[in-house]
Amino acid sequence: MQPPRAFRTRVASAGLPVGTTTAPVTDDDLAVLPPVVVRYLRAMGVVGRAWSFQAHWSGRFRLGPDKPWMPCDAWQYNSALEIARLFRMRLLVGRVVPMWGWDTYRNGTGRMLGKALGLVTVADGSGPEFDTGELTTWLNDAVLLAPGMLLSIKATWEATGEDSFRVSVTDAGRTVSAEVFLDDDDRPRDFRSEDRYADLPGGLVRALWSTPVTGWTVVDGRPRITGGAAVWHLPDCEFRYGELALTDLALDVAPNSAGGAVHPDG
């Protein structure tokens, strides 16, 4: 399935760098990492330092605990050469009115923009909280979809338990981190961070955010997440606002050829 033209155009015009064939991961690379992280990377089949990926999602999304679920379809392009994330989601409000939303992180700047019918702005968020939050989301994507990207940018790792670790990334002078919990096969079962901000009636509030994984499959000999959820853990409730299934994933995609055929390694 080809991405929408608007997505392809945005990615191609973003001016993101193009990578080359990734260098293999060696025993020396792994020797300096905590054992739990080595288990995770090996379980995920990481063989090289991935530099980008493109993913397609389908599922449902809602804007509040008391709001109805809306069907959604999303495409994203992430880069590790220059830490960047371009995420485009299409929602159907009332299953009739289309709304498009962009979550972006470029040049150390995060932004969330939503438009109904492609014309009327219904959400437009930017500032330090969005810079931090979008970088955290980039980290989440890398942990679940392309851990080779974390080797490309030299993330920092710390064991927090026999089956958990903390991973941190720094960009534009900003550092975010998350704790990752592994399942019995050493693949992520949950990702938790307090470096995102929930948009509540009273304003932006820093809160625990998690993305529990719903399952894994194997594609081309390597594990691939089948889907997951996005959850805010608020003082008065647990707000599960997104449930997405991964329908396509390609690694090491050139930004000017989004939607084309690429190799699945990384």
N, C-alpha and C positions, 0 to 999 in steps of 0.2 A: 504493500500500500504506500502510495506516495504522500508525503506531507503536504499540507495546504500551501498554495502559492505564497500567501502572506508570510508563512513561517520560513519557507525556503529563501524568499527575498530578504527577510530580516537577517537571517544567519549569513547569507552570502555578502551582505553589505556591511556587516559588523566590523570588518577589518581584522578578524581574528587570525593569528598565525597558523601556518600549516606545518605539521610534524612530519617525521620520517619513520621508517621502521624502528620499532622500539627495541632497545637493548635488552637481552635476557637477564632475568634475575639470577644471581649467583649465590652460592652458599655463603660467601663473604658478606653479601647484602643482608642475608637473614641472620647471620651470627650476632649482629649487634642489636637485634630486636628481642623483646621479651618472648619466652616460649609460647605463651597463649596467642600472641600476634602471629608468630610463625605458623602455628597450627591453623589459624584463620586464613592466612594467605595461601597456604598449601591446599586447604580444603576448597578455597575459591578457585583453584586452578590458575593462579597468577603466574605467568611465564615471562611477562615483559612489563615495561613501564608505559601503560596506556597514556595517550595524550589527548584523547577526546572521545566522546560517544554521542550517539543520537538514540532517543528512545521514544516509543509511542505507547500511550496509556489509554485505557477506557475505564469508566466506572461511574461514580456518583460523588456529589459534593453538596455541602449546605453551608449557609452563611451564619447560622446560629443554632443553639441547642433546641430552640422551638421552631426552627424554620424547616420547610420541606426539603427533601433530597431532590437534587437536579441531576439529570444525566450529563456526563461530561466526557470530552474527548481531548487528549492533550498530547503535544509533541514538545520535545526539548532537545537542546544541543548544549553540551558542557565541554569546556576546554580546560586543560591543565597547563598548557604552554603559557597562556595568560589565563589566570583563574577567572573563568567567565561562565555564566549560566543564562540561557535564553529559554524560557518556558512559556508556551502559549496554550491556553486552555479555552475550550469552547463549551459553554453551558447553555442549557435550554431552560429558561425561567418559565415556570408553568407549563413546561414541555411544548412551548410555542415560541416565545420570544428569545432569540439568540443573544448571548452575551459573551464577549471575548475578553479574556484577561491575560496580561503579560506579567510574569515575574522575571526580573532581570537582575544580573549582577555583572557589571563591567567596570574596569578601572577603579576598583575599590568602592563602587557606588551601587547600592541596591534600590530598586524601585518596584512598586506594585501598581499596575494600571488596569482598570476595568472599564469597558464600554458596552453599553446596550445597543444592539443593532449596528455596532461598529461606529456609532456617531455620538451617542450621549455618554459622557464620562460619569460613571457611577462610583468609581474608587480611584484615588490617586495618592499613593503614599511614598514618601521619600524622607531621607534624613538619617542620622546615625543609627537609629533603631533598625531601620530597614537595611542599612549597610551590614550590620552585624547579623541580622536575621537571614538575609539572603546568602551570606557567606556560610552560615551554619547549614542552610539547605543544600548548598553545593557540597559540603562535607558529607551530609547524609547520602546524597546521590552517589558519591564516590565509594563510600563504605559498602553500599548495597549493590551497586551496578558495575563499578569499574575500580576495584581496589588498586589496580596497577597505577592509577592516577596519583594515589597517595605516595607511591614510591617516586614518582616523577617530581613531585614538589617537596620531597623530603619532610613529610609530616613527622610529628613527634608522637611517641607511643609510651604508654605506661600500663603495666598490669595492675588491675584492681581486684582481681580474684582469679580463681582457677579457670573460670570460663567467662571472664570479662576483661575489658581493657578500656583505657581512655586514649583517645586520639585527638590531636590538635593540629590546626593549620593556621598559618599567619599570612596575611595579605594586606598590603597598603597600611602597614603598621597596626593592624588589628588581628587579634588572636581569638579564635573560637575553639571550643572543644565539646566532646560528647563521650558518653560511656556506651560501649557496645557490649551486648550480652549474646553469647553464642549458644546454639542448640547442641544436641548430642553428636551432631556431625561437624561441629566447629564452624557452622555457618551462622550469620547473624539472625537472631530471633527478635531483637529489639534494639533500637537506637534512641538514646535519651540525652537531651541537652537542655540547659537553662539559658542558652544564648539566643533565644528568640523572644519576640514580643507579641502577645495576643492583643488583637484590636477589640477592646471591650467598650461598652457604652461610656465609661468614664475616661477612655483614652487608652493609649498603649501601655501594657503591663507586662513586665518580664515574667515568664512563667515556664514551667517544665513542659517540654514538647517531646513527644515520642512517635515513632513510626514502627509499630509492631508488624512483623512479617507474617503473611498468611500461608506461605508455602514456597517450595523450591522445586525446580525440575532440572534436567540436564540437557544442554544443547551443545552439540559439537564437543562432547566429552567434558564440559565444564558446567558447574552449577549456575543456574539463572533463577533469580527471584520470579515467582509467578504473580505476586502482588503484595499489597500491604495497605495500611491505614495511616492516617495522620490524626493525632490526638493531642488536645490541650488538656493539661491537668490543672484545673483552676481551683481556687479556694472553695468554691461552692458546688463544683460539679466536674465530671470528666466529659469533655466535649470532643466527641469523635466526629470530625467534620469532613473527612475525605476517605474514600475507599476506592483504590485503583488496582487494575489488573494490567500487567505488562504484556503488551501484544507484540512488541518488536524491539530489538536492541542490536546496535551495530557499534563496534569500537573502532577508534582511529579513523574517523570520518573527516575528510577535508571540508572546511566550512563552505567552500564554493561548490561542493557536490553533495550537499545534504539531500538524502533520499536515494543516493546511488548505492551501488554494491561495494561493500568493504569487507575486510577480513574480520573474523569473530574473535581473534585472540586478544590477550591483554591481561 
